[in-house]
Amino acid sequence: MAIKYKNLKAEMIRKSVSNGKMAEVLGVTEQTFRRKLTGDVSVTIDEAQTLMQTLFKGCGFTIDYLFEV
């Protein structure tokens, strides 16, 4: 599985956030989240903002950084 959003995955590891937790926050299945992480399924701007506001708020980086390819 090639990760498209390497910064997102790295920050998930740093904060001990699982794929399951990310999926729960977005209201999708874990499989769908994994497909978003690899770029097989698009991440919407609303989803990116939701992740920033709920799981990465106050971390000191931008959405652009998190979803850099």
Buried (B, 14 or more C-beta within 10 A) or exposed (E): EEEBBEBBBEBBEEEEBEBEBBBBBBEBEBEBBBBBBBEEBEBEEEBBEBBBEEBBEEEEEEBEEBBEE
